[in-house]
């Protein structure tokens, strides 16, 4: 039973790490949309 407990703990860590990575990637993508390098990305502002 200890094996399953350890496996669940590892899965919790993996899911948390993947979620944090996806969240950071989403924030970076949002911030990139406000740059001046791509005028088409913020066309909704006009």
C-alpha positions in Angstrom: 0.0 0.0 0.0 2.9 2.3 0.6 3.8 2.1 -3.1 0.4 3.4 -4.1 0.7 6.2 -1.6 4.1 7.2 -3.0 2.8 6.9 -6.6 -0.1 9.3 -5.7 2.3 11.8 -4.2 4.4 11.7 -7.3 1.4 12.2 -9.5 0.3 15.2 -7.4 3.7 16.7 -7.9 3.7 16.1 -11.6 0.2 17.5 -12.1 1.1 20.6 -10.1 4.3 21.1 -12.1 2.5 20.7 -15.4 -0.3 23.1 -14.3 2.3 25.7 -13.2 4.1 25.3 -16.5 1.0 25.7 -18.5 -0.1 28.7 -16.4 3.3 30.4 -17.0 3.1 29.7 -20.7 -0.4 31.2 -20.9 0.7 34.3 -19.1 3.7 34.7 -21.4 1.5 34.3 -24.4 -0.9 36.9 -23.1 1.9 39.4 -22.5 3.4 38.7 -25.9 0.1 39.9 -27.4 0.6 43.4 -26.1 4.0 43.9 -27.8 4.7 46.1 -30.7 6.3 43.4 -32.8 3.0 42.1 -34.1 0.4 44.7 -34.9 -2.1 42.1 -35.8 -2.0 40.6 -32.3 -3.6 43.6 -30.7 -5.8 44.7 -33.6 -8.8 44.6 -31.2 -7.5 47.7 -29.4 -8.1 50.0 -32.3 
